[in-house]
């Protein structure tokens, strides 16, 4: 054990150590000559990033690892890591077997050719990572790149975990390199680095928002150029908060999900990047609270202008992106949002103001990942025609809550493949020139909702264009069209009515006396009552075996 010390060790056998055969801590600079390390349980050598041992004529035999373990938990001063050869291993791997943190005032420089391997742990709580609270410079070259990979990756740095072919690397073997806000973040630089087999996703409830990327940049800067990101279990890079990195000339390949995941209103600069064989050909958007007035950017990436946005959603289903109260978010024409096709995909909740400004020639689109009719590229999940979209049950694309701003606008928006495309919870935005197609229902009106609903088309829905509480109805309904398989009726939500209402004879989409359609059980409560005007038609669905109309106070239905 060398602690801030030099000295020479030679003609020595170190064997059967319970952990490491040799540890060089602090600024230790020993010289080792003709030393044999054998039968050590862990890596034969452990060293601090500040140490600089010299190795000559070294032999490794039957140790736990064929590599050098970095023993630091925290680096508090500047350090440089150079390529080394030892024990016949040209360019031996350095092992990270814990969370290594670069302190706020420290910078780690990693020179060309260095191989860093993160020791695999099966537990999600023990995945290995490098956290940078100061700065990092990774100075690979085209001929001699720096590698960040799994200890089970034998293709570079040799059989580091010394198990032959017993284990093979897989996506998510390790966590990530994470860059946090720092006074010296302008120094962050990655060039010619290869990231492999990381990007592990932590499913803990407190971290679902921004858990993507083999490299994760949080409220920070980095120049990332000419790097390769491959075999990540999430994304190659995650860009979160107000980060403003430059991402230039990188290759993303064999990625499980999106090549890059970004906070919607971060400000990365993308140039010259390419991707191939990724699970989702889009820019990923994590779950966030949008709390600053802003316009959704039209972005280009990987050769695709106005590339699709993929909105991540996670279990539990109440985790979704929100527009905060008092905030205005504007979505410009032509933006396409795609979503997962699962029952957790409640996707955008509006507590502030949402302005969707599509045009007839360039609408805004909300649809499912398997829908190849829209987006750039259109085949977002990259499977050709192998899969096709289907309607997701019990969820919605947009929810307007009662505290949302009724000056919200949906103009020239296309909604596809959802249960209720839009839900209004005592909210009254303006919805005009929109197309609702291939949904179960178009718009759901809960509570007292009175939206402006004009010139919308409801095409090939499973059921009705709207379904509503009987205390709700649009304030205007001019110019709407029902076509295809859509029921020519006004849907009624299942509810307990606790006030008196009059069921009126209405005209909707040019249909006089359009029927009311009851899809779910309906109850007139003890404090409610209903009067059905002459000529009104009520129809009941046959999809629900429990469908019934329960009267606990009064029902007046008199024809004329």
ZAMARGU-4260 file (C-alpha; in steps of 0.2 Angstrom, whole numbers, plus 5000, padded with zeros to 4 digits):
<rodrens>
0) 5000/5000/5000 | 5008/5016/4994 | 5000/5032/5002 | 5008/5048/4994 | 5024/5039/4993
5) 5037/5033/4980 | 5049/5018/4981 | 5053/5003/4972 | 5046/4985/4973 | 5055/4972/4963
10) 5057/4953/4961 | 5041/4950/4971 | 5026/4939/4971 | 5009/4945/4978 | 4996/4932/4979
15) 4979/4928/4987 | 4975/4945/4992 | 4957/4947/4998 | 4955/4962/4987 | 4969/4971/4977
20) 4987/4965/4978 | 4993/4983/4977 | 4985/5000/4981 | 4993/5017/4976 | 4983/5031/4984
25) 4985/5050/4984 | 5000/5055/4974 | 5009/5039/4976 | 5023/5036/4962 | 5031/5019/4965
30) 5041/5009/4953 | 5036/4991/4951 | 5048/4979/4942 | 5047/4960/4940 | 5032/4958/4951
35) 5019/4944/4949 | 5001/4946/4955 | 4992/4930/4956 | 4976/4924/4964 | 4970/4941/4970
40) 4951/4942/4972 | 4949/4959/4964 | 4959/4969/4952 | 4978/4966/4955 | 4981/4985/4956
45) 4970/4999/4963 | 4976/5017/4960 | 4970/5034/4963 | 4968/5046/4948 | 4982/5057/4956
50) 4994/5043/4957 | 5007/5038/4944 | 5014/5021/4947 | 5027/5014/4934 | 5025/4996/4929
55) 5039/4986/4921 | 5039/4967/4918 | 5023/4963/4927 | 5013/4947/4927 | 4995/4944/4931
60) 4989/4926/4934 | 4972/4920/4939 | 4966/4937/4947 | 4948/4942/4948 | 4951/4955/4935
65) 4964/4959/4922 | 4964/4978/4924 | 4968/4993/4936 | 4954/4998/4947 | 4951/5017/4950
70) 4949/5018/4969 | 4943/5036/4971 | 4925/5040/4976 | 4928/5059/4974 | 4941/5068/4964
75) 4944/5085/4972 | 4959/5092/4962 | 4964/5091/4943 | 4970/5074/4937 | 4975/5066/4920
80) 4972/5048/4915 | 4984/5041/4902 | 4984/5025/4892 | 4995/5011/4900 | 5001/4994/4896
85) 5004/4981/4909 | 5006/4962/4911 | 5006/4960/4892 | 4990/4969/4890 | 4992/4983/4878
90) 4981/4997/4883 | 4975/4990/4899 | 4957/4994/4905 | 4954/5005/4920 | 4939/4999/4931
95) 4926/5010/4939 | 4917/4999/4952 | 4908/5013/4962 | 4901/5030/4958 | 4915/5041/4954
100) 4912/5060/4957 | 4922/5074/4950 | 4921/5088/4962 | 4916/5106/4959 | 4933/5113/4956
105) 4941/5098/4949 | 4944/5093/4930 | 4948/5076/4924 | 4957/5075/4908 | 4957/5058/4899
110) 4970/5056/4885 | 4969/5047/4869 | 4967/5028/4869 | 4961/5026/4887 | 4949/5012/4890
115) 4937/5015/4905 | 4926/5000/4910 | 4912/5001/4922 | 4909/4985/4932 | 4893/4977/4929
120) 4880/4976/4944 | 4863/4967/4942 | 4855/4978/4955 | 4848/4995/4948 | 4854/5004/4964
125) 4872/4998/4961 | 4874/5003/4943 | 4891/5011/4941 | 4893/5029/4935 | 4904/5044/4933
130) 4897/5061/4940 | 4905/5077/4934 | 4902/5092/4946 | 4917/5101/4939 | 4923/5097/4922
135) 4930/5083/4911 | 4940/5083/4895 | 4940/5067/4884 | 4954/5069/4871 | 4953/5054/4860
140) 4958/5054/4842 | 4952/5046/4826 | 4966/5034/4827 | 4965/5031/4846 | 4948/5035/4853
145) 4944/5034/4871 | 4932/5020/4877 | 4918/5020/4890 | 4911/5003/4891 | 4906/4988/4901
150) 4919/4976/4910 | 4910/4962/4901 | 4916/4970/4884 | 4931/4960/4879 | 4933/4968/4862
155) 4944/4982/4869 | 4956/4981/4883 | 4955/4962/4884 | 4945/4950/4895 | 4945/4962/4909
160) 4933/4952/4920 | 4944/4937/4917 | 4929/4925/4913 | 4933/4920/4895 | 4916/4920/4886
165) 4905/4916/4901 | 4898/4934/4901 | 4894/4945/4886 | 4890/4964/4887 | 4872/4970/4885
170) 4863/4987/4885 | 4862/4995/4902 | 4876/4986/4910 | 4881/5003/4918 | 4873/5019/4921
175) 4880/5034/4913 | 4892/5049/4913 | 4882/5064/4920 | 4887/5082/4918 | 4880/5094/4931
180) 4880/5113/4932 | 4897/5119/4936 | 4907/5136/4936 | 4919/5127/4924 | 4907/5118/4913
185) 4913/5127/4898 | 4928/5116/4899 | 4918/5100/4896 | 4924/5092/4880 | 4922/5075/4872
190) 4931/5071/4856 | 4932/5054/4848 | 4925/5044/4862 | 4915/5028/4861 | 4901/5025/4873
195) 4895/5007/4874 | 4883/4996/4884 | 4877/5010/4896 | 4862/5021/4897 | 4853/5011/4911
200) 4836/5017/4915 | 4831/5019/4934 | 4813/5016/4936 | 4812/5024/4953 | 4797/5036/4954
205) 4808/5051/4959 | 4819/5050/4943 | 4808/5045/4929 | 4809/5063/4921 | 4827/5063/4915
210) 4834/5046/4915 | 4840/5043/4897 | 4857/5043/4889 | 4874/5036/4891 | 4880/5054/4892
215) 4868/5065/4902 | 4869/5084/4903 | 4860/5092/4916 | 4859/5111/4916 | 4876/5112/4909
220) 4887/5114/4894 | 4898/5102/4884 | 4906/5101/4867 | 4903/5083/4861 | 4910/5080/4844
225) 4915/5065/4833 | 4909/5052/4846 | 4900/5036/4844 | 4886/5031/4855 | 4881/5013/4854
230) 4871/4999/4863 | 4863/5011/4875 | 4847/5004/4884 | 4839/5021/4882 | 4847/5036/4872
235) 4864/5040/4867 | 4864/5057/4875 | 4851/5065/4887 | 4850/5084/4887 | 4840/5091/4902
240) 4835/5107/4910 | 4843/5123/4903 | 4858/5114/4895 | 4866/5121/4880 | 4878/5108/4873
245) 4885/5108/4855 | 4882/5090/4848 | 4893/5089/4832 | 4897/5075/4820 | 4892/5061/4831
250) 4886/5043/4827 | 4871/5035/4836 | 4869/5017/4832 | 4860/5001/4840 | 4851/5012/4852
255) 4836/5005/4861 | 4825/5020/4861 | 4828/5038/4854 | 4846/5043/4849 | 4844/5059/4859
260) 4832/5064/4873 | 4830/5082/4877 | 4821/5094/4888 | 4809/5103/4876 | 4816/5120/4880
265) 4834/5116/4882 | 4845/5124/4868 | 4857/5111/4861 | 4865/5115/4844 | 4865/5100/4833
270) 4876/5098/4817 | 4882/5084/4806 | 4875/5070/4817 | 4869/5053/4810 | 4859/5038/4817
275) 4856/5020/4812 | 4847/5006/4819 | 4838/5015/4833 | 4822/5009/4842 | 4813/5026/4840
280) 4819/5038/4825 | 4814/5054/4834 | 4820/5066/4847 | 4814/5060/4864 | 4805/5072/4876
285) 4805/5067/4895 | 4791/5070/4907 | 4793/5088/4913 | 4783/5103/4919 | 4783/5117/4906
290) 4783/5133/4917 | 4791/5146/4905 | 4782/5155/4891 | 4790/5147/4876 | 4787/5141/4858
295) 4791/5123/4854 | 4806/5123/4843 | 4806/5115/4826 | 4822/5105/4826 | 4832/5095/4813
300) 4843/5080/4818 | 4851/5066/4809 | 4847/5073/4792 | 4828/5075/4796 | 4821/5092/4795
305) 4807/5095/4808 | 4811/5078/4815 | 4797/5070/4825 | 4795/5072/4844 | 4793/5056/4854
310) 4784/5060/4871 | 4790/5048/4884 | 4777/5042/4897 | 4780/5030/4911 | 4770/5020/4924
315) 4761/5026/4935 | 4750/5034/4922 | 4748/5050/4932 | 4766/5055/4927 | 4765/5066/4911
320) 4771/5082/4905 | 4761/5098/4911 | 4760/5116/4906 | 4760/5125/4922 | 4747/5138/4928
325) 4751/5155/4921 | 4762/5148/4907 | 4759/5150/4889 | 4766/5137/4877 | 4764/5139/4858
330) 4766/5124/4846 | 4769/5130/4828 | 4763/5122/4812 | 4770/5106/4806 | 4776/5099/4823
335) 4772/5080/4824 | 4771/5072/4842 | 4771/5053/4843 | 4767/5043/4859 | 4769/5026/4866
340) 4754/5014/4863 | 4751/5009/4880 | 4738/5012/4894 | 4750/5024/4903 | 4750/5037/4889
345) 4741/5052/4896 | 4752/5064/4888 | 4750/5083/4890 | 4740/5091/4904 | 4736/5109/4902
350) 4735/5120/4918 | 4740/5136/4909 | 4738/5141/4891 | 4741/5131/4875 | 4741/5138/4858
355) 4742/5126/4843 | 4744/5136/4827 | 4743/5123/4813 | 4738/5127/4796 | 4727/5118/4783
360) 4743/5113/4773 | 4754/5110/4788 | 4744/5104/4803 | 4750/5099/4820 | 4748/5080/4823
365) 4746/5070/4839 | 4747/5051/4835 | 4754/5035/4840 | 4772/5028/4837 | 4766/5015/4825
370) 4757/5027/4814 | 4767/5029/4798 | 4756/5042/4790 | 4764/5057/4798 | 4781/5062/4805
375) 4799/5064/4799 | 4804/5050/4797 | 4786/5043/4795 | 4791/5025/4801 | 4796/5031/4818
380) 4798/5013/4826 | 4808/5007/4810 | 4798/4991/4807 | 4791/4995/4790 | 4773/4988/4789
385) 4776/4975/4803 | 4765/4984/4815 | 4750/4995/4813 | 4743/5008/4826 | 4728/5003/4837
390) 4717/5014/4848 | 4724/5016/4866 | 4711/5013/4880 | 4707/5025/4894 | 4719/5039/4890
395) 4720/5055/4880 | 4732/5066/4870 | 4728/5083/4879 | 4719/5087/4895 | 4713/5104/4899
400) 4710/5106/4918 | 4698/5119/4926 | 4713/5131/4930 | 4718/5131/4912 | 4717/5147/4902
405) 4701/5147/4892 | 4710/5157/4878 | 4719/5141/4874 | 4717/5137/4855 | 4718/5121/4845
410) 4718/5126/4827 | 4722/5114/4812 | 4727/5099/4824 | 4725/5081/4819 | 4722/5069/4833
415) 4723/5050/4830 | 4722/5033/4839 | 4717/5038/4856 | 4702/5034/4868 | 4697/5052/4871
420) 4708/5063/4860 | 4705/5079/4870 | 4698/5080/4888 | 4690/5096/4895 | 4689/5096/4914
425) 4678/5111/4917 | 4688/5120/4903 | 4682/5130/4888 | 4696/5132/4875 | 4693/5136/4856
430) 4694/5120/4845 | 4693/5124/4827 | 4698/5116/4810 | 4704/5100/4819 | 4702/5082/4813
435) 4698/5068/4825 | 4701/5051/4817 | 4703/5033/4822 | 4699/5037/4840 | 4686/5030/4851
440) 4679/5047/4855 | 4684/5064/4849 | 4682/5076/4864 | 4676/5073/4881 | 4667/5087/4891
445) 4668/5085/4910 | 4659/5096/4922 | 4654/5113/4915 | 4663/5114/4899 | 4658/5126/4885
450) 4671/5126/4872 | 4670/5134/4855 | 4669/5120/4843 | 4669/5125/4824 | 4673/5117/4808
455) 4680/5101/4815 | 4679/5084/4806 | 4676/5068/4816 | 4680/5054/4805 | 4680/5035/4807
460) 4678/5036/4826 | 4673/5021/4835 | 4659/5030/4844 | 4653/5048/4845 | 4662/5065/4840
465) 4660/5071/4858 | 4654/5063/4874 | 4649/5075/4888 | 4642/5078/4905 | 4624/5084/4903
470) 4629/5100/4911 | 4641/5104/4897 | 4639/5108/4879 | 4650/5118/4866 | 4646/5137/4866
475) 4646/5136/4847 | 4645/5121/4835 | 4645/5128/4818 | 4653/5119/4803 | 4657/5102/4811
480) 4657/5086/4800 | 4653/5068/4805 | 4659/5055/4793 | 4664/5037/4791 | 4661/5026/4805
485) 4658/5039/4818 | 4641/5038/4827 | 4629/5052/4822 | 4625/5055/4840 | 4630/5065/4855
490) 4639/5054/4868 | 4635/5056/4887 | 4648/5052/4900 | 4644/5040/4914 | 4640/5052/4929
495) 4629/5055/4944 | 4619/5070/4940 | 4617/5082/4955 | 4608/5096/4948 | 4592/5099/4937
500) 4595/5099/4918 | 4584/5100/4903 | 4589/5088/4889 | 4587/5098/4873 | 4584/5095/4855
505) 4600/5100/4847 | 4608/5101/4830 | 4625/5095/4828 | 4635/5093/4812 | 4619/5097/4802
510) 4609/5084/4810 | 4593/5090/4818 | 4587/5081/4833 | 4604/5072/4834 | 4602/5057/4847
515) 4610/5056/4864 | 4621/5041/4866 | 4623/5033/4883 | 4639/5022/4883 | 4641/5020/4902
520) 4629/5018/4917 | 4620/5035/4921 | 4613/5040/4938 | 4601/5055/4942 | 4606/5058/4960
525) 4595/5062/4975 | 4598/5081/4972 | 4597/5080/4953 | 4583/5080/4940 | 4581/5078/4922
530) 4567/5085/4910 | 4568/5077/4892 | 4560/5089/4879 | 4548/5082/4866 | 4557/5074/4851
535) 4573/5070/4860 | 4580/5053/4856 | 4590/5043/4869 | 4600/5028/4863 | 4610/5016/4873
540) 4626/5006/4869 | 4627/4987/4870 | 4646/4986/4875 | 4643/4987/4893 | 4633/4974/4902
545) 4631/4985/4917 | 4623/4999/4907 | 4608/5006/4916 | 4599/5022/4919 | 4596/5025/4937
550) 4584/5038/4944 | 4585/5043/4962 | 4575/5059/4961 | 4565/5063/4946 | 4564/5061/4927
555) 4551/5070/4917 | 4549/5064/4899 | 4534/5070/4890 | 4532/5069/4871 | 4522/5081/4861
</rodrens>
